[in-house]
């Protein structure tokens, strides 16, 4: 299933809600020339950026001890302490999306 949301303010952080609960948090969105960078944490299989036909994705791969301290249940349920992510991509248009895939569901946030 696919869900669409809007990240109303590109300079602010926002929680990532899915399936009735918070599954992560975008710490920052930075625009630098023709590039966009999104950093944060998420309890999901994949995060990424999509702009038209260009798609960049990866699994969360950065350790976030602060997240484990705040949400200790994540460590027990996921088996991984790597919830952090940082994705950067070149923008080709104004129609960019940040996305999170958790199991069969993908959540898109229009940037």
N, C-alpha and C positions, 0 to 999 in steps of 0.2 A: 504494500500500500504506500502511496506517496502523499505527503502533506506539505503544504506551502505556508510560510509565515513571512513577515516583513521585519527586518532589522531596521527600525525607524531612524535611529541615529547612528551613523557609521563610526562616530568617535567615542561612543560609550560601550560599556560592557552590558551583557544581558544573559539571563539564565536560559538554558536549553531545556524546554519542557517536552515530554513525550510520554505517551501511554499513561497519562494521569499523574505524572510526577516529574521532578527535576532530574535530568540525567547528566547534566553538565553545565558549564558556564563559559561564555566567551569573555576572556579577560581584556582583549583589545582587538581592534580592527584598525589597521594602519594603511593609508593610501600614500604611496611614494612614487610620483611620476606615473608610469604606466603599470605599476605593480600594486597588488593588494596582499596584505599579510593578516592572517587571523590566528590568534593564539588563545589557549584556554585548556580546559579539561573536559573529558566526557567518558561516560561508561557506555561505550558503543564499539562496534566492530570496525567502523571506517568513518573518517572525516575527509572533507575536501572542498575544493572550489570548482565551480563550473561557470563558464562564460561562453555562451553559444555552443559550439561543438567541441570546445576545449574542456577537458575534465582532468583534474589532478586530485588523486586521493591517496590516503595512507591510513594505516592503523595507528591509533594513539600509541606513541612510543617513548614518551618522556615520563620519568618518575615524578610523582607529585605527592610527597609526604604530607603536605598541608591538607590535601584532599582526604587521604587515609585517616588523618587525625580528626577531621571534621565528620567524615562519613565512614566509620570503621567497618560498617557492613559491606562496603564495596570490596574490601580486601578478601573477605570471606566468600563472597559470591562470584567474583571474577577469576580468582587465581592469579591475577597479575596486579602489580602495583603501578603499572604504566598507564596512566589515564591522561597525561598531558599531551598536547599537540601544538604544532606550529606549522601552518601551511602558507605558502607564498606562490602566487601565480601572476603572470602578465595578464592584464586586462585587454580584451579586444573590443569590448562594447560596454555600455552602461547597464547591461542586463546580466549582472553577476550574481551568483548564488553561493552561499556557504551551505554545505549539506552534512548530515549525520545519518549513517545507516546503522540501525540496531536490529539485527535479525532480518526479517523480511520487510521491515518498514524503513522508508527513507524520508527524512525531514529536511525540507529545503527552506532556507532563510534568505530572502531577497535582500541584497545589499545595495 
